[in-house]
Amino acid sequence: MRGENPMSKDQLMGCLIFAVCISLAITYTLILFLPAFKPFRFWIVAIPVFIGFTAILAIGAWIGWTMATTPPPKPLNEKEDGKEG
């Protein structure tokens, strides 16, 4: 019975994200190929490419910053009392 096992919050959010993404993909495709938007075709492609490229560079910068500001780990062969042997 469907009523006994409702969708969890994560599943509901997943369905919402799926629906939004499919709707945006269909809308973007229609706008890209409709003759009425032909004068804006360059910008219809250029803006999402710019946003995606900038997002990738931001993620790379964040990874670099994290690596540069994280202290190095302690060596594994170091003993707690500081003596070797």
C-alpha positions in Angstrom: 0.0 0.0 0.0 1.4 3.4 -1.0 -0.1 5.3 1.9 1.9 3.4 4.5 5.4 4.3 3.1 5.5 8.0 2.3 8.5 9.5 0.5 11.3 10.7 2.8 12.4 14.3 2.8 15.4 13.4 0.7 13.4 11.6 -1.9 11.0 14.5 -2.2 13.9 16.9 -2.6 15.3 14.6 -5.3 12.1 14.6 -7.2 11.9 18.4 -7.0 15.5 18.7 -8.3 14.8 16.2 -11.1 11.6 18.1 -12.2 13.4 21.5 -12.1 16.4 20.2 -14.1 14.2 18.5 -16.8 12.0 21.6 -17.1 15.1 23.8 -17.5 16.6 21.5 -20.1 13.5 21.5 -22.1 13.1 25.3 -21.8 16.7 25.9 -22.7 16.5 23.6 -25.8 13.3 25.3 -27.0 14.7 28.8 -26.5 17.9 27.8 -28.3 16.2 26.5 -31.4 13.1 28.7 -31.7 13.5 31.2 -34.6 12.2 34.1 -32.5 15.4 33.9 -30.3 17.8 33.7 -33.2 19.3 37.2 -32.6 20.1 36.1 -29.0 21.5 32.7 -29.8 25.1 33.7 -29.0 24.2 34.9 -25.6 21.9 31.9 -24.9 25.0 29.7 -25.3 27.7 32.1 -24.0 26.1 32.9 -20.6 25.7 29.2 -19.4 29.2 28.5 -20.7 30.6 31.5 -18.8 28.8 30.5 -15.6 30.0 26.8 -15.9 33.6 27.8 -16.6 33.6 30.3 -13.7 32.2 27.7 -11.4 34.9 25.2 -12.3 37.6 27.8 -11.8 36.1 28.7 -8.4 36.1 25.1 -7.3 39.8 24.8 -8.4 40.7 28.0 -6.5 38.9 26.6 -3.4 40.8 23.3 -3.7 44.1 25.2 -4.1 43.4 27.5 -1.1 42.5 24.5 1.1 45.7 22.7 0.1 47.8 25.9 0.7 46.3 26.7 4.1 46.1 23.1 5.6 49.0 22.2 7.8 51.0 19.1 6.7 50.1 15.8 8.6 52.5 14.5 11.2 54.7 11.6 10.0 53.4 8.2 10.8 56.7 6.8 12.2 57.0 9.4 14.9 56.7 7.9 18.4 54.6 9.6 21.1 57.5 10.1 23.6 59.8 11.5 20.9 62.5 8.7 21.2 63.5 6.4 18.4 64.5 2.8 18.9 
